[in-house]
Structures are given as structure tokens and as C-alpha cells.
Amino acid sequence: MSRGTVLIVGGGIGGLSTAIALRNADYEVNVVEIQEDLHSSVYGVGIIQPMNALRALDAIGCAEACMAVGYSATAWGQMLDVDGNLILDMPGARIPGSRLPPMNGLTRPQLHRVLIAKALETGVTIEYRKTFTTLTDGPRGVEVAYTDGTGGTVDFVVGADGVYSKVRPYVLDEDIKPVYLGQSAFRLNIPREPEIDRIILQHGPEGLAGFVPIGPDLAYLFYNMTWEEGRWLDQDRMADELRARMAPFGGLAGRVRDAYIKDSSDIVFRPEEWLIAPAPWHRGRIVLIGDAVHAVTPHLGQGAAQAIEDGIVLAESLSAHACHEEAFTAYTERRYERCRLVVESSVAIGEYEMDPALHPDFDHAGLTQHVLRSMVQPI
Ligand SMILES: Cc1cc2nc3c(=O)[nH]c(=O)nc-3n(C[C@H](O)[C@H](O)[C@H](O)COP(=O)(O)OP(=O)(O)OC[C@H]3O[C@@H](n4cnc5c(N)ncnc54)[C@H](O)[C@@H]3O)c2cc1C
């Protein structure tokens, strides 16, 4: 028997995970996604899945499929100096008693294919090129007017529409906007060199090169650096800029630069933004998840993990409470501090990277390990 109807606005990682979790909890779930299809909402390259992301994906039956197409690492990572010498190992954390690895990497399109297949299999409906125009919350449901001229009433609306959420103003009084960290990153897929069997971070004088395995033969390179807000680069200048920025590197980063950064390379450039919305993350029958309430910079590879965990906790809370107000309150209470730790720690690492001299006592690896150990705790 159906427990009710849910509209999820946004078919990204958080929206799809939440859809599966709610469907498994016997809700009828429809997802509207503003983009044309599954591919147009997903930019390329890869995604880091720490062990807590895998645990959350396991709860919705998606972890095995992600590991089957990705690369499961036996440790979190390593830090190297600019010449490629080992500075230290970063073991990461395992969930006690679990078979899940400390980290799995895969491409974003692969992750979307896994989530969409599971969502459809469980009976979720997904409509592309569609969104809402207005939401009207009432005692018996939320009236929704859609961009295609249709309308209807649902029991709940989940805003999973990312960092520039259009659902957010229906929940929060304050008009919060993402904050630009001051760093941006280049990313491109490369063949996996044998030593890229975990996350490798190589510190340069003005930026951090990183390598993430995302398949048996595939990895991605990122280069994270201080970057003026709003400055954009045309695609045809990206390879030159990236090669120049990585000129000081030897070792792995030097070899990858010389072998794989081509003028024809498909390079993704992204500014890094963050926000943490004040609690509560709901109003009436409308509730927010994922980047809409806690967008995080990529320094700990935790953004998607947190969005997936949100979906699991939201479904558990709705199952555990007869009253939606209590369920949504319990959801935010379980999520807020955990998400805040991830957002604030990621920002602290970024600030350190931008000016290490300003933070002489900052322990990058220590903070990473602390957050990973915290993420082992049950959600
Ligand atoms: C460069 C970069 C690298 C990252 N690397 C990692 C990583 O390695 N590991 C990790 O865990 N996290 C990583 N993250 C963070 C991660 O991508 C996000 O935290 C995660 O995607 C959030 O999921 P979400 O579903 O909340 O939002 P999104 O993934 O942004 O999904 C939102 C969806 O809503 C749709 N949408 C938007 N507006 C509307 C609307 N009005 N109506 C309908 N649909 C709408 C969008 O098209 C999109 O499909 C990274 C982020 C960046 C920028």
C-alpha cells in the first residue's frame, strides 16, 4: 500500500538516491529534471565515493553496481611533494565489519546509469525537461504547477535541485547564496597509470595536483588552484593554461602533464562554492536535500556522499514518524552537524591550500583522516 506521493525536483545524485529510498519505503515517487536527459545534467570526469557513500548506496542496492564498473582502492590515498616523493600515506577509514573498501572511484555517467536503472526498477518515474513553476503548500498536500502546463497535488516535495535551488526559497526565509571559495579546478580523464591505485595528492608551489582511479584503465587528474572569481577560460585555452600551471611538477604529475594534457583534451573547469543552510531544512510539506542545503567544495570528496545519506535518512525518518513535521525535524537533526563538519572541514583545507604560510599548524592529512573517521559513524 502506498504511504503517499512525493515529487522530487532534480534528478541528480541526491534526487535519484532519495527517490529510490522513498520508493523502497512505499512512497509513489516522481522525479522532474530540468535537463533534457540523463547525460545533459552530468558533466564528465569522475567521482570519489568514500566508504560512507558506498554504505548509503548499499542501503538502496547500488553499491555493488558502482564497484563493478569503478575502481575500489584498498587505501584512501597518499601525499607527494612537487617532485613526486612520498610525504605520507593516508589510510582512510573502513566501516567495521563491512566488506566495503575505503574508496571507490567511477565516472559520473556510470553513477547516473546505476542510479537511474535502480530507480526505474523500483518503480520511480522520471520526467526530463520538466520542472515546477509554483508550489503551494497546504494542509492536505502541495499543489504543484509544472512548466508543461500540467498540475497536481502531492503529499511532499523534496528539493534536490542543487546549489542554485529554486525550491530553497519556499523553505528558507533567508536568501542564501553559495560562497566562492577562491579556488577553481581543472579536471580531465587520463589512462590509469599503475601507481594511481588510490587518491594521489601532489603539492606544487601554487596548486595541488590530484589523481583518482575511476576504473581498471581510467583515472582522472585534477589541478586545484587559487583563481579569481568570475574569470572564465575558453575551452581552447585550457590545455595551455593547465600545462603552464603544472610546469613545476616532476614525478607522476610531470609525467601525466607531458603525456596526456593535449590541446584536444576534454578539460572540465569548475569554480568551487559552498553553503550550509540554517536549520530546519523543511517548511510544511517541502523539504530540501543535498547541495540545495549543504554544497561542499571537493576537498574531501564528500558532497555526493552527503546527498545520498540525506536521502536514506529522509526515508527512514518518514517511515519512523506518522507526522511529517516530526519526520522532517528528525531528518535535519540527524543530518545538520554531520554535513556542517564536512562543509567546514573542506573549506578549511581549501583555505590552507590557498595560503599555507597563513596556516603553519594546519594538518591537512590529519583533518582528512578525522573527517573520514567521523563519517564511519552511523548516519
Ligand atoms: C568539480 C566537482 C567535483 C566534485 N567531486 C566530488 C567527488 O569526487 N565526490 C563527491 O562525493 N562529491 C563531489 N562533488 C560534489 C557533488 O557533485 C555534489 O555534492 C552532488 O552532486 C550533489 O548532489 P545533488 O543531487 O544535491 O545536486 P546536483 O548533483 O547538482 O543535482 C541537481 C539536479 O537538479 C537539476 N535541477 C536544477 N535545477 C532544477 C529545477 N529548477 N528543476 C528540476 N531540476 C533541476 C540539475 O539539472 C541536476 O540534475 C564535486 C563537485 C564538484 C563541483
The ligand as an SDF file (V2000), in Angstrom:
LIG
                    3D

 53 58  0  0  0  0  0  0  0  0999 V2000
   34.1480   19.7770   -9.6180 C   0  0  0  0  0  0  0  0  0  0  0  0
   33.4180   18.9980   -8.5620 C   0  0  0  0  0  0  0  0  0  0  0  0
   33.9130   17.7530   -8.1600 C   0  0  0  0  0  0  0  0  0  0  0  0
   33.2430   17.0160   -7.1800 C   0  0  0  0  0  0  0  0  0  0  0  0
   33.7500   15.8140   -6.8070 N   0  0  0  0  0  0  0  0  0  0  0  0
   33.0840   15.0920   -5.8880 C   0  0  0  0  0  0  0  0  0  0  0  0
   33.5460   13.8070   -5.5020 C   0  0  0  0  0  0  0  0  0  0  0  0
   34.5730   13.3300   -6.0060 O   0  0  0  0  0  0  0  0  0  0  0  0
   32.8290   13.1080   -4.5640 N   0  0  0  0  0  0  0  0  0  0  0  0
   31.6830   13.6110   -4.0210 C   0  0  0  0  0  0  0  0  0  0  0  0
   31.0710   12.9460   -3.1710 O   0  0  0  0  0  0  0  0  0  0  0  0
   31.2040   14.8200   -4.3790 N   0  0  0  0  0  0  0  0  0  0  0  0
   31.8760   15.5680   -5.2960 C   0  0  0  0  0  0  0  0  0  0  0  0
   31.3870   16.7790   -5.6770 N   0  0  0  0  0  0  0  0  0  0  0  0
   30.1360   17.2590   -5.1150 C   0  0  0  0  0  0  0  0  0  0  0  0
   28.9290   16.5690   -5.7410 C   0  0  0  0  0  0  0  0  0  0  0  0
   28.9800   16.6220   -7.1550 O   0  0  0  0  0  0  0  0  0  0  0  0
   27.6510   17.2420   -5.2560 C   0  0  0  0  0  0  0  0  0  0  0  0
   27.7150   17.4410   -3.8720 O   0  0  0  0  0  0  0  0  0  0  0  0
   26.4550   16.3470   -5.5950 C   0  0  0  0  0  0  0  0  0  0  0  0
   26.3430   16.2000   -6.9820 O   0  0  0  0  0  0  0  0  0  0  0  0
   25.1880   16.9540   -5.0070 C   0  0  0  0  0  0  0  0  0  0  0  0
   24.0910   16.2360   -5.4880 O   0  0  0  0  0  0  0  0  0  0  0  0
   22.6690   16.9560   -5.6200 P   0  0  0  0  0  0  0  0  0  0  0  0
   21.7830   15.9170   -6.1790 O   0  0  0  0  0  0  0  0  0  0  0  0
   22.3260   17.6230   -4.3550 O   0  0  0  0  0  0  0  0  0  0  0  0
   22.8920   18.1250   -6.6650 O   0  0  0  0  0  0  0  0  0  0  0  0
   23.2570   18.0310   -8.1990 P   0  0  0  0  0  0  0  0  0  0  0  0
   24.1490   16.8830   -8.4780 O   0  0  0  0  0  0  0  0  0  0  0  0
   23.7150   19.4050   -8.5790 O   0  0  0  0  0  0  0  0  0  0  0  0
   21.8740   17.7220   -8.9140 O   0  0  0  0  0  0  0  0  0  0  0  0
   20.8710   18.6800   -9.0340 C   0  0  0  0  0  0  0  0  0  0  0  0
   19.9930   18.2810  -10.2070 C   0  0  0  0  0  0  0  0  0  0  0  0
   18.8580   19.1300  -10.2150 O   0  0  0  0  0  0  0  0  0  0  0  0
   18.6380   19.5700  -11.5510 C   0  0  0  0  0  0  0  0  0  0  0  0
   17.9570   20.8480  -11.4520 N   0  0  0  0  0  0  0  0  0  0  0  0
   18.4700   22.0540  -11.1630 C   0  0  0  0  0  0  0  0  0  0  0  0
   17.5000   22.9730  -11.0980 N   0  0  0  0  0  0  0  0  0  0  0  0
   16.3300   22.3240  -11.3460 C   0  0  0  0  0  0  0  0  0  0  0  0
   14.9910   22.7270  -11.4060 C   0  0  0  0  0  0  0  0  0  0  0  0
   14.6050   24.0030  -11.1880 N   0  0  0  0  0  0  0  0  0  0  0  0
   14.0520   21.7970  -11.6760 N   0  0  0  0  0  0  0  0  0  0  0  0
   14.3860   20.4930  -11.9090 C   0  0  0  0  0  0  0  0  0  0  0  0
   15.6550   20.0660  -11.8720 N   0  0  0  0  0  0  0  0  0  0  0  0
   16.6150   20.9680  -11.5790 C   0  0  0  0  0  0  0  0  0  0  0  0
   20.0150   19.6360  -12.1650 C   0  0  0  0  0  0  0  0  0  0  0  0
   19.9820   19.5960  -13.5630 O   0  0  0  0  0  0  0  0  0  0  0  0
   20.6780   18.4060  -11.5440 C   0  0  0  0  0  0  0  0  0  0  0  0
   20.4500   17.2520  -12.3090 O   0  0  0  0  0  0  0  0  0  0  0  0
   32.0640   17.5380   -6.6120 C   0  0  0  0  0  0  0  0  0  0  0  0
   31.5550   18.7700   -7.0390 C   0  0  0  0  0  0  0  0  0  0  0  0
   32.2320   19.4990   -7.9860 C   0  0  0  0  0  0  0  0  0  0  0  0
   31.6970   20.8360   -8.4260 C   0  0  0  0  0  0  0  0  0  0  0  0
  1  2  1  0
  2  3  1  0
  2 52  2  0
  3  4  2  0
  4  5  1  0
  4 50  1  0
  5  6  2  0
  6  7  1  0
  6 13  1  0
  7  8  2  0
  7  9  1  0
  9 10  1  0
 10 11  2  0
 10 12  1  0
 12 13  2  0
 13 14  1  0
 14 15  1  0
 14 50  1  0
 15 16  1  0
 16 17  1  0
 16 18  1  0
 18 19  1  0
 18 20  1  0
 20 21  1  0
 20 22  1  0
 22 23  1  0
 23 24  1  0
 24 25  2  0
 24 26  1  0
 24 27  1  0
 27 28  1  0
 28 29  2  0
 28 30  1  0
 28 31  1  0
 31 32  1  0
 32 33  1  0
 33 34  1  0
 33 48  1  0
 34 35  1  0
 35 36  1  0
 35 46  1  0
 36 37  1  0
 36 45  1  0
 37 38  2  0
 38 39  1  0
 39 40  1  0
 39 45  2  0
 40 41  1  0
 40 42  2  0
 42 43  1  0
 43 44  2  0
 44 45  1  0
 46 47  1  0
 46 48  1  0
 48 49  1  0
 50 51  2  0
 51 52  1  0
 52 53  1  0
M  END
$$$$
